[in-house]
């Protein structure tokens, strides 16, 4: 059954690991999700209707178009979270 998906979420999570390797910071689930939420709020949503399995081919084709903006948004979000993590 088709469903609607904001593929920007997938792009953010696909690129986040590489971006965060360059920044010495906490990578616990809470920090990762905070970074993703902040980054996604700075990026335009990109909704697609997809069947299972079709999603990844669409994401890979479209990822390059947004990669620079996504990396910038993740980096900005990571700096904010690193400055004020929501845990000890």
The first five atom37 places (N, CA, C, CB, O) and aatype in JSON, in Angstrom:
{
  "aatype": [20, 20, 20, 20, 20, 20, 20, 20, 20, 20, 20, 20, 20, 20, 20, 20, 20, 20, 20, 20, 20, 20, 20, 20, 20, 20, 20, 20, 20, 20, 20, 20, 20, 20, 20, 20, 20, 20, 20, 20, 20, 20, 20, 20, 20, 20, 20, 20, 20, 20, 20, 20, 20, 20, 20, 20, 20, 20, 20, 20, 20, 20, 20, 20, 20, 20, 20, 20, 20, 20, 20, 20, 20, 20, 20, 20, 20, 20, 20, 20, 20, 20, 20, 20, 20, 20, 20, 20],
  "atom_mask": [
    [1, 1, 1, 1, 1],
    [1, 1, 1, 1, 1],
    [1, 1, 1, 1, 1],
    [1, 1, 1, 1, 1],
    [1, 1, 1, 1, 1],
    [1, 1, 1, 1, 1],
    [1, 1, 1, 1, 1],
    [1, 1, 1, 1, 1],
    [1, 1, 1, 1, 1],
    [1, 1, 1, 1, 1],
    [1, 1, 1, 1, 1],
    [1, 1, 1, 1, 1],
    [1, 1, 1, 1, 1],
    [1, 1, 1, 1, 1],
    [1, 1, 1, 1, 1],
    [1, 1, 1, 1, 1],
    [1, 1, 1, 1, 1],
    [1, 1, 1, 1, 1],
    [1, 1, 1, 1, 1],
    [1, 1, 1, 1, 1],
    [1, 1, 1, 1, 1],
    [1, 1, 1, 1, 1],
    [1, 1, 1, 1, 1],
    [1, 1, 1, 1, 1],
    [1, 1, 1, 1, 1],
    [1, 1, 1, 1, 1],
    [1, 1, 1, 1, 1],
    [1, 1, 1, 1, 1],
    [1, 1, 1, 1, 1],
    [1, 1, 1, 1, 1],
    [1, 1, 1, 1, 1],
    [1, 1, 1, 1, 1],
    [1, 1, 1, 1, 1],
    [1, 1, 1, 1, 1],
    [1, 1, 1, 1, 1],
    [1, 1, 1, 1, 1],
    [1, 1, 1, 1, 1],
    [1, 1, 1, 1, 1],
    [1, 1, 1, 1, 1],
    [1, 1, 1, 1, 1],
    [1, 1, 1, 1, 1],
    [1, 1, 1, 1, 1],
    [1, 1, 1, 1, 1],
    [1, 1, 1, 1, 1],
    [1, 1, 1, 1, 1],
    [1, 1, 1, 1, 1],
    [1, 1, 1, 1, 1],
    [1, 1, 1, 1, 1],
    [1, 1, 1, 1, 1],
    [1, 1, 1, 1, 1],
    [1, 1, 1, 1, 1],
    [1, 1, 1, 1, 1],
    [1, 1, 1, 1, 1],
    [1, 1, 1, 1, 1],
    [1, 1, 1, 1, 1],
    [1, 1, 1, 1, 1],
    [1, 1, 1, 1, 1],
    [1, 1, 1, 1, 1],
    [1, 1, 1, 1, 1],
    [1, 1, 1, 1, 1],
    [1, 1, 1, 1, 1],
    [1, 1, 1, 1, 1],
    [1, 1, 1, 1, 1],
    [1, 1, 1, 1, 1],
    [1, 1, 1, 1, 1],
    [1, 1, 1, 1, 1],
    [1, 1, 1, 1, 1],
    [1, 1, 1, 1, 1],
    [1, 1, 1, 1, 1],
    [1, 1, 1, 1, 1],
    [1, 1, 1, 1, 1],
    [1, 1, 1, 1, 1],
    [1, 1, 1, 1, 1],
    [1, 1, 1, 1, 1],
    [1, 1, 1, 1, 1],
    [1, 1, 1, 1, 1],
    [1, 1, 1, 1, 1],
    [1, 1, 1, 1, 1],
    [1, 1, 1, 1, 1],
    [1, 1, 1, 1, 1],
    [1, 1, 1, 1, 1],
    [1, 1, 1, 1, 1],
    [1, 1, 1, 1, 1],
    [1, 1, 1, 1, 1],
    [1, 1, 1, 1, 1],
    [1, 1, 1, 1, 1],
    [1, 1, 1, 1, 1],
    [1, 1, 1, 1, 1]
  ],
  "atom_positions": [
    [[0.83, -1.19, 0.0], [0.0, 0.0, 0.0], [0.88, 1.25, 0.0], [-0.95, 0.0, 1.22], [1.82, 1.32, 0.8]],
    [[0.62, 2.22, -0.85], [1.42, 3.44, -0.88], [1.25, 4.25, 0.42], [1.04, 4.31, -2.1], [0.2, 4.2, 1.06]],
    [[2.28, 4.97, 0.77], [2.18, 5.88, 1.9], [2.96, 7.15, 1.6], [2.69, 5.22, 3.19], [3.79, 7.18, 0.69]],
    [[2.69, 8.2, 2.37], [3.36, 9.48, 2.16], [4.53, 9.59, 3.13], [2.37, 10.68, 2.34], [4.43, 9.17, 4.28]],
    [[5.61, 10.16, 2.67], [6.85, 10.2, 3.46], [7.57, 11.5, 3.19], [7.76, 8.99, 3.14], [7.71, 11.91, 2.03]],
    [[8.04, 12.15, 4.25], [8.93, 13.31, 4.08], [10.33, 12.74, 3.91], [8.84, 14.31, 5.33], [10.98, 12.36, 4.88]],
    [[10.81, 12.67, 2.66], [12.1, 12.02, 2.46], [13.24, 12.84, 2.98], [12.31, 11.74, 1.01], [14.36, 12.34, 3.06]],
    [[13.0, 14.11, 3.34], [14.06, 14.92, 3.95], [14.52, 14.27, 5.26], [13.56, 16.38, 4.21], [15.69, 14.38, 5.63]],
    [[13.6, 13.59, 5.98], [13.97, 12.87, 7.2], [15.03, 11.82, 6.9], [12.75, 12.2, 7.84], [16.03, 11.71, 7.61]],
    [[14.8, 11.05, 5.83], [15.75, 10.0, 5.47], [17.1, 10.6, 5.09], [15.19, 9.15, 4.3], [18.14, 10.07, 5.48]],
    [[17.09, 11.68, 4.35], [18.34, 12.32, 3.94], [19.1, 12.81, 5.17], [18.06, 13.5, 2.96], [20.32, 12.62, 5.26]],
    [[18.4, 13.46, 6.11], [19.06, 13.95, 7.33], [19.7, 12.78, 8.08], [18.04, 14.68, 8.24], [20.87, 12.86, 8.46]],
    [[18.94, 11.7, 8.31], [19.51, 10.57, 9.06], [20.62, 9.87, 8.28], [18.41, 9.57, 9.39], [21.58, 9.38, 8.88]],
    [[20.52, 9.82, 6.95], [21.58, 9.21, 6.14], [22.88, 10.0, 6.2], [21.12, 9.07, 4.7], [23.97, 9.41, 6.17]],
    [[22.8, 11.32, 6.28], [24.0, 12.16, 6.27], [24.52, 12.47, 7.67], [23.71, 13.47, 5.55], [25.68, 12.86, 7.83]],
    [[23.69, 12.3, 8.69], [24.07, 12.75, 10.03], [25.31, 12.06, 10.58], [22.93, 12.52, 10.98], [26.16, 12.73, 11.18]],
    [[25.44, 10.76, 10.39], [26.59, 10.03, 10.95], [27.91, 10.62, 10.45], [26.51, 8.53, 10.59], [28.83, 10.86, 11.23]],
    [[28.0, 10.86, 9.14], [29.23, 11.42, 8.57], [29.51, 12.82, 9.09], [29.14, 11.45, 7.04], [30.65, 13.16, 9.39]],
    [[28.46, 13.63, 9.2], [28.63, 15.0, 9.7], [29.11, 14.98, 11.15], [27.3, 15.81, 9.58], [30.02, 15.71, 11.52]],
    [[28.48, 14.13, 11.97], [28.81, 14.11, 13.4], [30.17, 13.5, 13.68], [27.75, 13.35, 14.16], [30.75, 13.76, 14.74]],
    [[30.71, 12.69, 12.76], [32.06, 12.15, 12.93], [33.09, 13.28, 12.96], [32.4, 11.16, 11.81], [34.14, 13.15, 13.59]],
    [[32.78, 14.39, 12.28], [33.69, 15.53, 12.23], [33.54, 16.46, 13.42], [33.47, 16.31, 10.95], [34.34, 17.39, 13.6]],
    [[32.51, 16.23, 14.24], [32.25, 17.09, 15.4], [32.34, 16.21, 16.64], [30.85, 17.8, 15.3], [31.6, 15.23, 16.76]],
    [[33.22, 16.55, 17.56], [33.39, 15.76, 18.77], [32.25, 16.08, 19.74], [34.77, 16.03, 19.43], [32.31, 17.06, 20.49]],
    [[31.21, 15.23, 19.72], [30.07, 15.49, 20.59], [29.36, 14.2, 20.93], [29.1, 16.46, 19.93], [29.64, 13.14, 20.37]],
    [[28.43, 14.3, 21.87], [27.62, 13.16, 22.29], [26.75, 12.68, 21.12], [26.74, 13.53, 23.52], [26.18, 13.49, 20.39]],
    [[26.67, 11.37, 20.97], [25.82, 10.8, 19.91], [24.8, 9.84, 20.52], [26.68, 10.08, 18.85], [24.43, 8.84, 19.89]],
    [[24.34, 10.14, 21.74], [23.28, 9.33, 22.33], [21.98, 9.58, 21.55], [23.09, 9.66, 23.86], [21.89, 10.53, 20.78]],
    [[20.99, 8.72, 21.76], [19.75, 8.82, 21.01], [19.07, 10.17, 21.2], [18.79, 7.7, 21.43], [18.55, 10.75, 20.24]],
    [[19.08, 10.69, 22.44], [18.44, 11.98, 22.72], [19.09, 13.1, 21.91], [18.5, 12.3, 24.24], [18.4, 13.92, 21.31]],
    [[20.42, 13.15, 21.89], [21.13, 14.19, 21.14], [20.9, 14.03, 19.63], [22.64, 14.14, 21.44], [20.68, 15.02, 18.93]],
    [[20.94, 12.8, 19.14], [20.72, 12.54, 17.7], [19.33, 13.03, 17.3], [20.87, 11.02, 17.38], [19.18, 13.72, 16.29]],
    [[18.31, 12.69, 18.09], [16.95, 13.09, 17.75], [16.76, 14.61, 17.87], [15.95, 12.37, 18.65], [16.03, 15.2, 17.07]],
    [[17.41, 15.23, 18.85], [17.35, 16.69, 18.97], [17.97, 17.36, 17.74], [18.06, 17.17, 20.26], [17.41, 18.3, 17.19]],
    [[19.12, 16.86, 17.32], [19.8, 17.41, 16.13], [18.9, 17.24, 14.9], [21.17, 16.71, 15.9], [18.73, 18.17, 14.12]],
    [[18.33, 16.04, 14.74], [17.47, 15.78, 13.59], [16.26, 16.72, 13.59], [16.99, 14.32, 13.58], [15.92, 17.28, 12.55]],
    [[15.63, 16.9, 14.75], [14.44, 17.76, 14.83], [14.79, 19.2, 14.49], [13.81, 17.68, 16.23], [14.06, 19.86, 13.75]],
    [[15.89, 19.71, 15.03], [16.3, 21.09, 14.76], [16.64, 21.26, 13.27], [17.52, 21.49, 15.64], [16.21, 22.22, 12.63]],
    [[17.4, 20.31, 12.73], [17.78, 20.39, 11.31], [16.55, 20.33, 10.42], [18.75, 19.24, 10.95], [16.43, 21.12, 9.48]],
    [[15.63, 19.41, 10.71], [14.43, 19.27, 9.88], [13.54, 20.51, 9.95], [13.63, 18.04, 10.31], [12.88, 20.85, 8.97]],
    [[13.52, 21.19, 11.08], [12.74, 22.42, 11.19], [13.34, 23.55, 10.35], [12.64, 22.86, 12.65], [12.64, 24.49, 9.99]],
    [[14.64, 23.45, 10.04], [15.31, 24.45, 9.19], [15.25, 24.1, 7.71], [16.76, 24.6, 9.62], [15.61, 24.93, 6.87]],
    [[14.81, 22.9, 7.38], [14.8, 22.44, 5.99], [13.37, 22.35, 5.46], [15.5, 21.07, 5.86], [12.44, 22.09, 6.23]],
    [[13.19, 22.58, 4.16], [11.84, 22.42, 3.61], [11.46, 20.94, 3.56], [11.75, 23.05, 2.18], [12.29, 20.11, 3.19]],
    [[10.23, 20.6, 3.92], [9.82, 19.2, 3.79], [9.72, 18.83, 2.31], [8.46, 18.96, 4.5], [9.35, 19.67, 1.48]],
    [[10.03, 17.62, 1.99], [9.93, 17.1, 0.62], [9.16, 15.8, 0.68], [11.35, 16.89, -0.03], [9.73, 14.74, 0.93]],
    [[7.86, 15.88, 0.44], [7.0, 14.71, 0.56], [6.92, 13.95, -0.75], [5.6, 15.12, 1.0], [6.84, 14.53, -1.83]],
    [[6.95, 12.62, -0.63], [6.77, 11.75, -1.77], [5.77, 10.67, -1.39], [8.12, 11.14, -2.24], [5.64, 10.31, -0.21]],
    [[5.07, 10.15, -2.38], [4.22, 8.98, -2.18], [5.0, 7.8, -2.7], [2.81, 9.13, -2.92], [5.5, 7.82, -3.83]],
    [[5.12, 6.79, -1.88], [6.01, 5.69, -2.24], [5.46, 4.34, -1.82], [7.37, 5.91, -1.62], [4.65, 4.23, -0.9]],
    [[5.92, 3.34, -2.52], [5.72, 1.95, -2.11], [6.96, 1.56, -1.32], [5.48, 0.99, -3.35], [8.01, 2.18, -1.47]],
    [[6.85, 0.55, -0.49], [8.04, 0.06, 0.23], [9.11, -0.32, -0.78], [7.68, -1.16, 1.14], [8.81, -0.89, -1.84]],
    [[10.38, -0.01, -0.46], [11.48, -0.38, -1.34], [11.77, 0.68, -2.39], [11.18, -1.67, -2.02], [12.91, 0.84, -2.81]],
    [[10.74, 1.39, -2.8], [10.9, 2.44, -3.8], [11.57, 3.67, -3.18], [9.54, 2.81, -4.41], [12.22, 4.46, -3.87]],
    [[11.38, 3.81, -1.87], [11.83, 5.01, -1.16], [13.33, 5.26, -1.33], [11.5, 4.89, 0.31], [13.74, 6.38, -1.63]],
    [[14.15, 4.22, -1.14], [15.59, 4.44, -1.14], [16.12, 4.86, -2.5], [16.3, 3.21, -0.69], [17.05, 5.66, -2.57]],
    [[15.56, 4.35, -3.57], [16.03, 4.76, -4.89], [15.68, 6.23, -5.13], [15.4, 3.87, -5.99], [16.48, 6.96, -5.73]],
    [[14.5, 6.67, -4.67], [14.13, 8.08, -4.83], [15.04, 8.98, -3.98], [12.66, 8.3, -4.43], [15.49, 10.03, -4.43]],
    [[15.31, 8.54, -2.75], [16.16, 9.34, -1.86], [17.54, 9.51, -2.45], [16.26, 8.68, -0.47], [18.07, 10.63, -2.47]],
    [[18.14, 8.43, -2.93], [19.49, 8.53, -3.48], [19.53, 9.45, -4.7], [20.0, 7.16, -3.85], [20.5, 10.17, -4.89]],
    [[18.49, 9.41, -5.51], [18.45, 10.27, -6.7], [18.31, 11.74, -6.32], [17.3, 9.85, -7.61], [18.85, 12.61, -7.0]],
    [[17.6, 12.02, -5.24], [17.32, 13.4, -4.87], [18.27, 13.96, -3.81], [15.91, 13.51, -4.38], [18.33, 15.17, -3.61]],
    [[19.01, 13.07, -3.14], [19.87, 13.49, -2.03], [20.89, 14.54, -2.45], [20.59, 12.28, -1.45], [21.09, 15.53, -1.74]],
    [[21.52, 14.34, -3.59], [22.58, 15.25, -4.04], [22.06, 16.68, -4.19], [23.17, 14.77, -5.37], [22.78, 17.64, -3.9]],
    [[20.82, 16.82, -4.62], [20.24, 18.13, -4.84], [20.21, 18.95, -3.55], [18.83, 17.99, -5.4], [20.36, 20.17, -3.58]],
    [[20.01, 18.28, -2.42], [19.83, 18.97, -1.15], [21.0, 18.79, -0.19], [18.58, 18.51, -0.48], [20.99, 19.34, 0.91]],
    [[22.01, 18.02, -0.59], [23.07, 17.61, 0.34], [23.74, 18.78, 1.05], [24.11, 16.82, -0.4], [23.93, 18.73, 2.26]],
    [[24.1, 19.83, 0.33], [24.8, 20.96, 0.94], [23.93, 21.63, 2.01], [25.21, 21.99, -0.14], [24.4, 21.93, 3.11]],
    [[22.65, 21.86, 1.68], [21.74, 22.47, 2.64], [21.53, 21.58, 3.86], [20.4, 22.78, 1.98], [21.47, 22.07, 4.98]],
    [[21.42, 20.28, 3.63], [21.19, 19.35, 4.73], [22.41, 19.3, 5.65], [20.87, 17.94, 4.19], [22.28, 19.33, 6.87]],
    [[23.59, 19.21, 5.07], [24.82, 19.19, 5.88], [24.94, 20.46, 6.7], [26.07, 19.02, 4.98], [25.31, 20.41, 7.88]],
    [[24.63, 21.6, 6.11], [24.68, 22.87, 6.84], [23.68, 22.88, 7.99], [24.41, 24.06, 5.89], [23.99, 23.34, 9.09]],
    [[22.47, 22.39, 7.75], [21.44, 22.36, 8.79], [21.82, 21.4, 9.92], [20.09, 21.95, 8.19], [21.61, 21.72, 11.09]],
    [[22.38, 20.24, 9.59], [22.81, 19.29, 10.61], [23.94, 19.88, 11.44], [23.26, 17.97, 9.96], [23.94, 19.76, 12.67]],
    [[24.9, 20.51, 10.78], [26.04, 21.11, 11.48], [25.57, 22.2, 12.44], [27.05, 21.7, 10.47], [26.0, 22.24, 13.6]],
    [[24.7, 23.08, 11.97], [24.15, 24.15, 12.81], [23.41, 23.57, 14.01], [23.21, 25.05, 11.98], [23.57, 24.04, 15.14]],
    [[22.59, 22.54, 13.77], [21.83, 21.9, 14.85], [22.76, 21.22, 15.84], [20.84, 20.88, 14.27], [22.54, 21.3, 17.05]],
    [[23.8, 20.56, 15.35], [24.75, 19.86, 16.23], [25.47, 20.84, 17.14], [25.76, 19.07, 15.4], [25.7, 20.54, 18.31]],
    [[25.84, 22.0, 16.62], [26.5, 23.02, 17.43], [25.57, 23.48, 18.56], [26.92, 24.23, 16.56], [26.0, 23.64, 19.7]],
    [[24.28, 23.69, 18.23], [23.3, 24.11, 19.25], [23.14, 23.03, 20.32], [21.94, 24.41, 18.59], [23.14, 23.34, 21.51]],
    [[23.01, 21.78, 19.92], [22.82, 20.69, 20.87], [24.08, 20.47, 21.7], [22.44, 19.39, 20.13], [23.99, 20.2, 22.9]],
    [[25.24, 20.6, 21.08], [26.5, 20.42, 21.81], [26.65, 21.5, 22.89], [27.71, 20.48, 20.83], [27.13, 21.22, 23.99]],
    [[26.23, 22.72, 22.57], [26.29, 23.82, 23.52], [25.37, 23.61, 24.7], [25.95, 25.12, 22.83], [25.71, 23.91, 25.85]],
    [[24.17, 23.08, 24.4], [23.16, 22.88, 25.46], [22.48, 21.53, 25.32], [22.11, 24.0, 25.43], [21.31, 21.46, 24.93]],
    [[23.2, 20.44, 25.63], [22.56, 19.12, 25.56], [21.47, 19.03, 26.64], [23.61, 17.98, 25.75], [21.57, 19.65, 27.69]],
    [[20.43, 18.25, 26.35], [19.32, 18.12, 27.29], [19.52, 16.97, 28.26], [18.03, 17.94, 26.54], [18.55, 16.36, 28.7]],
    [[20.77, 16.68, 28.59], [21.1, 15.66, 29.59], [22.4, 16.05, 30.25], [21.2, 14.23, 28.94], [23.07, 16.99, 29.83]],
    [[22.75, 15.31, 31.29], [24.01, 15.62, 32.02], [25.21, 15.07, 31.26], [23.98, 15.02, 33.45], [26.35, 15.22, 31.71]]
  ]
}
